[in-house]
Amino acid sequence: MYGNILISCSVGPACAERLVDFENDDGTIKKVKISDSLLTLAPLTLAKLTHLRNILFPVLIGYSVSAHDRRYARNCKRLRDLLQLFINERRTGKTKYDELPDLISILTTSDVYKNDDEHIIDDIITVFTAGMRTT
């Protein structure tokens, strides 16, 4: 429930209902809510960062060594691509926030984030993860 609220505040209620492809461990792909994808990927990200191989050889963090790593990277890319689509839609006026601005609307109109979509995506994911960790 908190995940849905956080993602709705981040990308707006209409966008929060959209689904993203998520690849399971067996290789099958299913459509899941953005919040469910983030809830699954957040602990995997922490596990990847704290894996002994990556602590001893930090240069390996950027590489997908195992099948699990490659699946994780594909799921992250799908999620980031969807968030990029939301940014593009907001900037072109295809989707608009309802009564109250959401985080993506605020960031896309900010001078600090001007032409820095990767930073916007990173901050949306950070807000979601931080919110889930503190609720």
Contacts in CASP RR format, 6 or more apart in sequence:
PFRMAT RR
TARGET T0000
AUTHOR 0000-0000-0000
METHOD contacts of the structure
MODEL  1
MYGNILISCSVGPACAERLVDFENDDGTIKKVKISDSLLTLAPLTLAKLT
HLRNILFPVLIGYSVSAHDRRYARNCKRLRDLLQLFINERRTGKTKYDEL
PDLISILTTSDVYKNDDEHIIDDIITVFTAGMRTT
2 131 0 8 1.000
2 132 0 8 1.000
2 135 0 8 1.000
3 35 0 8 1.000
3 38 0 8 1.000
3 39 0 8 1.000
3 128 0 8 1.000
3 132 0 8 1.000
4 16 0 8 1.000
4 33 0 8 1.000
4 35 0 8 1.000
6 35 0 8 1.000
6 127 0 8 1.000
6 128 0 8 1.000
6 131 0 8 1.000
6 132 0 8 1.000
7 16 0 8 1.000
7 33 0 8 1.000
7 34 0 8 1.000
7 35 0 8 1.000
7 38 0 8 1.000
7 128 0 8 1.000
8 16 0 8 1.000
8 102 0 8 1.000
9 102 0 8 1.000
9 103 0 8 1.000
10 16 0 8 1.000
10 102 0 8 1.000
10 103 0 8 1.000
10 104 0 8 1.000
10 124 0 8 1.000
10 127 0 8 1.000
10 128 0 8 1.000
11 34 0 8 1.000
11 83 0 8 1.000
11 86 0 8 1.000
11 102 0 8 1.000
11 103 0 8 1.000
11 104 0 8 1.000
11 124 0 8 1.000
12 97 0 8 1.000
12 98 0 8 1.000
12 102 0 8 1.000
12 104 0 8 1.000
12 105 0 8 1.000
13 98 0 8 1.000
14 95 0 8 1.000
14 98 0 8 1.000
15 34 0 8 1.000
15 86 0 8 1.000
15 89 0 8 1.000
15 95 0 8 1.000
15 104 0 8 1.000
16 33 0 8 1.000
16 34 0 8 1.000
16 35 0 8 1.000
17 33 0 8 1.000
18 34 0 8 1.000
18 82 0 8 1.000
19 31 0 8 1.000
19 32 0 8 1.000
19 33 0 8 1.000
19 34 0 8 1.000
20 31 0 8 1.000
20 32 0 8 1.000
20 33 0 8 1.000
20 34 0 8 1.000
20 37 0 8 1.000
20 78 0 8 1.000
20 79 0 8 1.000
20 82 0 8 1.000
21 29 0 8 1.000
21 30 0 8 1.000
21 31 0 8 1.000
21 78 0 8 1.000
22 29 0 8 1.000
22 30 0 8 1.000
22 31 0 8 1.000
22 32 0 8 1.000
22 36 0 8 1.000
22 37 0 8 1.000
22 40 0 8 1.000
22 75 0 8 1.000
22 78 0 8 1.000
23 29 0 8 1.000
23 71 0 8 1.000
23 74 0 8 1.000
23 75 0 8 1.000
24 30 0 8 1.000
25 68 0 8 1.000
25 71 0 8 1.000
27 71 0 8 1.000
32 40 0 8 1.000
34 79 0 8 1.000
34 82 0 8 1.000
35 128 0 8 1.000
37 75 0 8 1.000
37 78 0 8 1.000
37 79 0 8 1.000
38 79 0 8 1.000
38 125 0 8 1.000
38 128 0 8 1.000
38 129 0 8 1.000
38 132 0 8 1.000
39 132 0 8 1.000
40 75 0 8 1.000
41 72 0 8 1.000
41 75 0 8 1.000
41 76 0 8 1.000
41 79 0 8 1.000
42 128 0 8 1.000
42 129 0 8 1.000
42 132 0 8 1.000
44 72 0 8 1.000
45 76 0 8 1.000
48 54 0 8 1.000
48 61 0 8 1.000
48 69 0 8 1.000
48 72 0 8 1.000
49 61 0 8 1.000
53 60 0 8 1.000
53 65 0 8 1.000
54 60 0 8 1.000
54 61 0 8 1.000
63 69 0 8 1.000
64 70 0 8 1.000
64 72 0 8 1.000
64 73 0 8 1.000
80 121 0 8 1.000
83 104 0 8 1.000
83 120 0 8 1.000
83 121 0 8 1.000
83 124 0 8 1.000
83 125 0 8 1.000
84 117 0 8 1.000
84 121 0 8 1.000
86 95 0 8 1.000
86 104 0 8 1.000
87 104 0 8 1.000
87 108 0 8 1.000
87 117 0 8 1.000
87 120 0 8 1.000
87 121 0 8 1.000
88 94 0 8 1.000
89 95 0 8 1.000
90 96 0 8 1.000
90 97 0 8 1.000
90 104 0 8 1.000
90 105 0 8 1.000
90 108 0 8 1.000
91 108 0 8 1.000
96 105 0 8 1.000
97 105 0 8 1.000
103 123 0 8 1.000
103 124 0 8 1.000
103 127 0 8 1.000
104 120 0 8 1.000
104 124 0 8 1.000
107 113 0 8 1.000
107 120 0 8 1.000
107 123 0 8 1.000
107 124 0 8 1.000
108 120 0 8 1.000
113 119 0 8 1.000
113 120 0 8 1.000
113 123 0 8 1.000
END
